[in-house]
Each structure stands twice: as C-alpha cells, then as structure tokens.
Amino acid sequence: MINPTRTPFAAIFQNEVLLNSKRVAPYFMALLCAGNALLWWARGPARGRGWAVNADFFIAGALPVYSFMTLHMFTVLFMADPVTKDFRAGIDPLIFSKPISRAAYLLGKFFGNFFVLVCCQSAFVLTWFVLQAVPKQGVITLDWKAFPYLKHFLIFVVISHLGLAAFYFAVGALTRNAKIVYGIGVCFYPVYAFYQAILLKGLPQFWRVVLDPLVMNYSNVHTYNRSAEWLNQLVVPYRSELIIGRAMMILFAAICLTIVYARFAISERPGKVEKFSVLNLSTAAEGVYYSESSLPARSEGFEKFESSEFVPRVDVPEVARVNGGIRANVNKLIAALGVEFRLLRAERSVVVVMPLAIFLSILEVAFYNIPIDVSYSAAYASNTAKLLLIFLVGLSVFYTGEAMHRDREVRVESFLWSTPVPNHVLLLSKFLSTLLLTCGVILAVGLAAVVIQLLRSHTPIDLLAYFKVYGLILLPGTSFVIAFCVLANIVLRNKHVAYVFSIGAAVGLFYLYSNGYHHWLYNPMLYQIWNYEDLISPVLVFKRICVVAMAILCLALAHLFFQRRSVKARNSR
C-alpha cells in the first residue's frame, strides 16, 4: 500500500509550505487579516445597529466584503510564480530528472501555495472566533459558536479564491512571467466593478448570484430591512443559485488546472537570455536577479565575489576595506544601504503590499464624507494617518526581521562579518532601509490624499497640515517600532521567534488600547490619544522627542548585544 505522505505530490506540497514559511508575505497577510477582524469586531457596522458580531447573518454578510477588499492581491502574490521561480533559479533540470510527473509537480505547486493562502485568510475568522470570549462595551455577542465561521468561510472565501488562484496560477505557469500576473491582478478591481455595474446589473437575481465569482450579490446576505433581533436569530440558507455558482467556481478551477497540465512544457521557453547574478533572499528557490549590465563596476566601488560555480555571487562594497574616518564610515553606510534597497526592490511582496496599503489607507477619504474640525487638509491627513498605522507596524515588523536574518539564511553572514566594516554600519543599514521604505509609503499616501482632496474640490490645500501629522505622529512612532524590532531580532536570534514576540506584543498593546489604557510611554504611535489641535502643543512635541530617544536607546542596546565580535578583537588574535 502506497503511503500518501511519500508520494511526489506530497513532497512538492510540503516543500512549498516550507518555503512559504520562510517568506515575509504570509506573516504580514495573517497579521493584516487578524487586524481587519479586530476592526470589524470593534468598529464595524454591527456597532450601533444592535447586530451580534457572531450572528450567522453578520458573518455571512461580512466575509464577501472582506474577501473582495483585502484578499485578492494576496492571491495574486501567492500564485504569480510558484513555477516560474524554479526555472529562474535554474533548478528545473534537477527537479525533472527525478521520477515526477507533470501532474504531481503542478498540483503540488498549486495546492501547496493555496493551502498557505487559506491558512493566512483564516486568520480573520480565527480572530473573530477568539474574540467571542472578549467582552466589550457596545459589542453584542450571542452564545459561543464555531460551525458558522467554518461553513461561511469555506463557501464565501475559500471557493471564491480557489477559482481566482487557479486562473492566476495558470497564467503564471504558462507565460513564465510574474509581471503579467501582477498586471492582471491590478486590473481585476476595475474589471469586476464594470462586470457588476454593466453586465450583471440588468439580469435576474438568480443569474446575478450564479455568475458572481465573489458572491457579492447574494440577497440573503444583505437583509438590512429587518429588526436586529430577527437578524441575530437568522440562519442564512444556501439556495440553489448559490450552490450552482459555487460549483461553477470549482469547475472553473479544474478547467484552469487542466489547461495548465495540457499546455505546460518542462523546458524553458525560448527567448532573449540575459546573464544573471543571483542572490537568494530567504530560500534556495526564491532569488534576486541582477542583470550584469545593471551591476556596479569595480571602479564604482564594488568587486565580484564568487567562491564556486554553484554559490550565489554577492556584491561587496570595496569601500569596506578602507578603515577609519567619518567620511569612510558614511561611504560604507551608503554602500550597504544600496545593497539593502536592491534586495527590498527585488522582494516580490513589496509589489502587492505597497499598493494595497495605499489603497486601504485612502479608501475612506476617497469615497466617504469625513468630519471636518479644523480644515479639509487636517481632516484628510489625520484620517489617512490613523488608517495607515496598522500597515506601518506590519511593515516594520516583517521587513526588519527579513533584513536582520537574510545574510544568515543565504549563508554569507560569515563572509560579510569578516570584512572590516563597523557593526553600526551593518545595523544602521538595515534600520534605515526599512525606515525609508515606510517613509516612501507615508509619502505615497500623502500624495494620494492631496490628489483626492483636489478631485473632490475640498480646497484649499494645506501641505503644512500633512507634514505636521505625518512628521509628528507617524515618523517617530515608526522609528521606535523598527528600532525595537532590530533589538528583538538581535536578542532572540531567531526570525520566527522574533515575529511571534513582536506580533504578540503588538496584539497585546492594541488590546490594552481598546480597553482604555493609552499612556504614551507604551503607546509610541499615540493610538487614539491625539487630535490635530494637539500638534501645536509643546507637551506632544516633548513626547515625540522622548519616543525618538527610546528608538536611539534600542539601537544602542542592539549594537551592544550584536553577536559579531569587533574588528579590534579579531585583529588581536
């Protein structure tokens, strides 16, 4: 009897799960989904209407909206290049030299990544399930239940994204180009809006449900004209049109996978081939690809290091061999920052996370009327800053952890530590690269908010209001979070342990904030304790200076506990 865990399909499936466990995106996605669930629970549409947050009606009504607004781009991220990366890394001859069929390879790739995607998506309903035990004023909770979460999650989220995932996987596997998949994914929102508004709008309700891939038109989900008591006791039925629509999505996924199997070629497609210098990020199958023409020449301060034909080449600043002096150390820091930025640019999760963070941060000011206290600019800046906060925390945690452990995971840490570069250069380059990444997100959100303010004719534009809000609220808090994450990764020495510690600390603090404990000493982002009028207060300025000082203290402690021995100690041996 064949052991199902010893088959080629199982081996590829397990390998995909392992590779995804070493990436940033799954942890960031799970945190985003959990944070989304917390917001829906604490400040969602159930508050003020008498709806119970664990009522069958509310769960079924929220999941399609959650699926549409939050999950689509992450499906694109997971399914864009599971196959492509094997060919780009050059390990496809090794894989197909084994007794493995096309079906086992393709299905193992697809279901391995889809399993991780579903696990991340489930953070939303798991958080809701746990929050049933948390009492909160204004939040109505019925008797403890579990089955509705599982049932509606499978019907309204998993099956919807099964069809989307199969489609994106098919495009990525057949074209071997992840950029095409990302482009199609970005176009999904306007295409789906056109599909709903033009093609489905005039059809009978039955066909609107059958032909809706994300089940946004299921009428029983949106029964808002009833009393709260009646809705809280309602059990949402699955009528024939919903069952037919879900079956069609499963059939569509099967058709996409069948087309991939029929059209997939083991050999790489012919085309213009460039010479590449490869530097892996987190795993052997995920790489950063630099064209030879784009690499700095030796005269520009870089030299090529290659220990063997099979070891990735790493560009090392030649300036690191020059010791002493402030100017030399600044040059080393600039060179190290250049390497960190190239690695961040090549991290594929950035392509998805950044647009998603910007879109969700400006969503409220783009489509809803927000209260105006001082001026339109002050209201726009304050609103976007509050919505951007959770993204900045997530970016700080995960990209700092990735930067701090990348050198060790690609096995170049010993080589880098043998160069005469001060410890503070290695630490500050990682701190500053993540900080500048978050600054870029803040700048993009600010520019988008200004454009929306102009389009909605909410003038005049006061740029000083944006600088005050982002400069006094977001930047000091983000600096502290990144510095704290650097220290946590130095002390704990394990990326995943540091993730668990950082996320646990963030969740615990947000729970304290939601229960009225807001003191600024353990609230570096000033969550829920600031207004625009407070920004001119000397007391608030003093508090932000103290937060920056705490960030500097964290960096000093990280430098003190850094595991690398000093250059002086090595030279004395």
Secondary structure by P-SEA (a helix, b strand, c coil): cccccccaaaaaaaaaaaaaaacaaaaaaaaaaaaaaaaaaacccccccccccccaaaaaaaaaaaaacccaaaaaaacccaaaaaaaaccccccccccccaaaaaaaaaaaaaaaaaaaaaaaaaaaaaacccccccccccccccaaaaaaaaaccaaaaaaaaaaaaaaaaaaccaaaaaaaaaaaaaaaaaaaacccccccaaaaaaaccccccccccccccccaaaaaabbbbbcaaaaaaaaaaaaaaaaaaaaaaacccccccccbbbbbbccccccccbbbbbcccccccccccbbbbbccccbbbbbbcccccccccaaaaaaaaaaaaaaaaaaaaaccccccaaaaaaaaaacccccbbbbbcccaaaaaaaaaaaaaaaaaaaaaaaaaaaaacccccccaaaaaaaccccaaaaaaaaaaaaaaaaaaaaaaaaaaaaaaaaaaccccccaaaaaaaaacccaaaaaaaaaaaaaaaaaaccaaaaaaaaaaaaaaaaaaaaaccccccccccccccccccccccaaaaaaaaaaaaaaaaaaaaaaaacccccaaaaaac
